Amino acid sequence: MTTLERERLRQVPAPQAQESGWYPDPLGSTAERYWDGQWMELIRTPRLRLPADALTREEAQTGLRSSLPRIPAPRLPAMSREAREQRAREREHLKQQMWVEAQRQAFFQSPAGRARLAFERGQDLFQYELEIDQVQPTLIPGPLGAQPRVTQDPVDILNSVVVEGWKLVDGKFFYAESRGVFGCYLFKRSKKRRRQMSDPWQG
């Protein structure tokens, strides 16, 4: 997800129901997006829901409704208290898993996350651009045992790339009317600079 899309999500109001769940993507895509107090980056393909009085395949082919009465679905017995509590625990566990996955995906869109992926793929060079005039709050990992933190300091963001196993070899500043001043940074793989950093989504 791009920085612009994240900013748009932060400005989108909550769904009218204001209950955790899947809703039509407020960014206008055909997918559904999960809302849990805030719009998350987790999306899915919406399920097809047929109306209750939809025609059967035979009825659609013949154009006639069957004269046979519809058999109502059997009513399920009421759930016990233990079953309801177990179901609530399962929902909470699924909610936690979805949050962890959303945080993991968000990290790998950050400079440090992209640098970690590039190092693990064996790439020799890594490059990224940073808007200097409007640095967005960026999550950077800490050393093992330390909590990740959010920063807007460009130096901290550069250092979060270096400790993933990269040496800064070139940096230039450019200006574009649509973006303002931004830096373009080129890194070279440097195994000796790599430190074991935490996984922010586990914090």
N, C-alpha and C positions, 0 to 999 in steps of 0.2 A: 504494500500500500504506500502511495506517495505521501509526502508531507502535506500537500494541498488537500488530499482526500481526508487525512486525519484531522486537519483544521476544519474542513467542512462538517465532519462527523461531530466535532465538539460543539458546533453551532446548531445542529439539528435538534429540535425539541424531542422530549420523550414521547413514546407512543401513548395514545389516548388511554389505553388500559393501564399503563404503568405497572405491568406485571412482567416478571422475567419470562422470556420466551422468544420465539422466532417471529419476525415481522418483515413485511416488504422492505427491501433495501432503500433507505431514505436517499441514497446517492443516485437512485434511478436505474440500477441494473435490474436484470430479471431474477436475481437471486434473492434469498431471504437472509437477513442479518440478525444476529442475536443481541438482545437488549437485556442488560442486567444492572440497572442503575445508571448505565452509560452504554452507548453503542460500541460493540466490540468488533474486532477485525475478523471474527469467525463468521463465515457465510456458508450457505448450502443451497443446493438446487431445490426449489419449492416442490412439494408434493402435489399431485393432481387430486383435487377433491371434486367428486361428482355430487350433484344435488340429490337429495333423498328420493325424488321422484324420477330419476334418470331412467331412460329406457334400457331394457336389456338388449343384448346383441341381436336376438331374434326379433324383438319388437322394432329395433332400428332398421333391420333389413326388410321386414314386411310392412312396416308403417302402421301396424295394428298392436294394440295393447292386449296382453294375455287376459283371458277371462278368469284365470285361476287367481284365487285370493293370495295376497302376499302374506307369508308367514313371518310374524314378528320375530326379531332376534331374541334369544332366551335372556332372561334377566339374570345377571350374575349375583351370587349371594353377597351380602354385605361383608366387607373386610373386617377382620378382627383388629383389635387395637395393636397387637404385635405386628400384624401384616402391614398396617398403616405406618407404623414406626419404621419398619424395615424398608418400606417403599420410600419414606421420607429420607432415610439414610442413603439409599441408592441414588435418589435425585440429587442430594447434596454432594455425593461423591462424583456423579457425572458433571455437575456444575463446576466442581473444583478441577476436574480433568480438562474441561473446556477452557477454564480460565488459564490453566497452566499452558495449554497448547496455544492460546491466543498470545500469551506473554512470550512464549518461545519464538513464535513466528514474528512478533514485533521486534525482538532482539536481533534476529537475523536480517532485519531490514536496516538496522543501525550500522554506522561505520565499523564499530568493533565486531559486531556479528558478521558483517560481510567479510571483514578481514580474517576472522577465524575460519569461515568456510573456505576462503581462497587459500589459506595456508594448508588446511586439511586436504584440499584438492591438489596440492603440490604446485600451485602457480608460482612463478618466479617474480612477477610484478603485480602490484595492486594499486589502483588509482580511485580516488573519489573526490567529489566537489563539496564545498561547504559554503553556504550563504553567510558571509561575514556580517552583513547589515542586519540580518534577522535570523540569528542562530536559534533554532528550535530547542526546547528542553530535550536532552538526549540521555538515555539510560546507558550507563557504562558499568561493566562488572568490576568487582573488587577482587583482591587476592583470595585464595581459598580461605574460608572461615570468616570473611568480611562481607558485609551487605553491599549490594550494588547501590549506586546513587545516581541521581539525575543532575545534570550540569548543563550550563549554557556557555561554559568557558571553552573557546576553540582549542586552547592548549591542552586541556584535559581530554578533549575528544581526540586530538592527535595522539596523545600518549596512550589512549585506550587502544589505538590501532597498533602502535609500536610494540606494546607488551604482548600482542597476539602473534609476534614473530616477524616484524617488519622494520626496516630502516628507511627513514625519510631521506630521499635522494634529490627531490626537486619540489618546489612549491612556487606557484605563480598566482598573481591576483589579476582578475579581469573585471570589467564592468559591462553589464548589459542593462538596457533600459527596463526590460521586463523583470530583471532579477536583482539589480543593484550590484554591489561588489561581492564577488565570490572567489574563493581560493580553489585552485586545482592542485592536488597533491599526488605525487608519485612515490611509491614505496618499493623497496627491493626486499626480497625474502631474506630474513636474517634469523636463523635458528637460535643463535646465542642470545638474542633479545627476547625470546619467547618465555613468558612466565605462565605458570598454571593459574588461570583465573576462574572465578566462580561462574556458575550458570545462573544468570539473573532470574530466570523463571522458577528456580528452586528456592529463592529467598523468601 
